[in-house]
Amino acid sequence: MPQAPAKPSAVKDLFGGAGYLLRGIGWTARHPAQWLFGLIPALIVLAVYVTALVLLALQIDDLAGWVTGFADGWADAARTSARVVAGIAIYGSALFVALITFTAVTLLVGDPFYEAIAVRVEESQGGAPPDPDVPLLVGIGRAIKDTLIIGAIALAFAVVFFACGFLPVVGQTVVPVVAALVSGYFLAGELTSVALERRGILRKERFARMRADRPLVVGFGAATFVVFLIPLGAVLAMPGAVAGATLMARERLADDPLVAAGGGAMTQHH
């Protein structure tokens, strides 16, 4: 009886996941029209998010003072330090939630755009599965539900990271790394939804498959998270991230590259 191929090591999968992002960016570099097409929804959502973050920045001193009201009687240096840490934690948590929900909201707003890009990626690799037989309103409702669920989970993690941000040393070193890994995992869940839902693999099963290949998914997601931290990185790299997630979903997370929602395979035409 033939032996199953050995599973790659966690470290190899971690770097392999990051490699999928590079492959996706490379694909969009070879297809500049698709890259420009994918920028449209990201730019729209970015404008809304930047406005919200600027408004938060203008109020950060007042918010930090309100959160650290317990420090009003402290010495000036200690009170100032507490408020600086609080301000960093508040704004950092807001950025964390923004990065998580940016992908979800952009995918929701730009679903037709990214669906088209994902199909082009699949076709360039040998063929795409047929369109799933799902009514438009059902698909929109499912996307909104998934966005709200992911957003709620992200908010819960943001609260935890906010609290941990007050820990000396650890709050400014270990916590940001853990935040990148966690947020990257959920980013990957959103980005792979385009390719996997086309195959009938919905949110619960999608995350179950991601757990089975966690190092791979975290590697891809964390690399994407870091790129998204670069100014305008989330906008410029979004089409490439969708392309990379499509390649990863096709090659590592799906049962068969051409299996569609009904379980049937697409017939390739030559």
HELIX and SHEET records of a PDB file:
HELIX    1   1 ALA A   10  ARG A   30  1                                  21    
HELIX    2   2 PRO A   32  VAL A   67  1                                  36    
HELIX    3   3 GLY A   69  ALA A   71  5                                   3    
HELIX    4   4 ASP A   76  VAL A  109  1                                  34    
HELIX    5   5 ASP A  111  SER A  124  1                                  14    
HELIX    6   6 LEU A  136  CYS A  164  1                                  29    
HELIX    7   7 VAL A  170  LEU A  191  1                                  22    
HELIX    8   8 SER A  193  GLU A  197  1                                   5    
HELIX    9   9 ARG A  203  ALA A  212  1                                  10    
HELIX   10  10 ARG A  214  LEU A  229  1                                  16    
HELIX   11  11 GLY A  233  LEU A  236  1                                   4    
HELIX   12  12 MET A  238  MET A  248  1                                  11    
HELIX   13  13 ALA A  249  LEU A  253  3                                   5    
END                                                                             
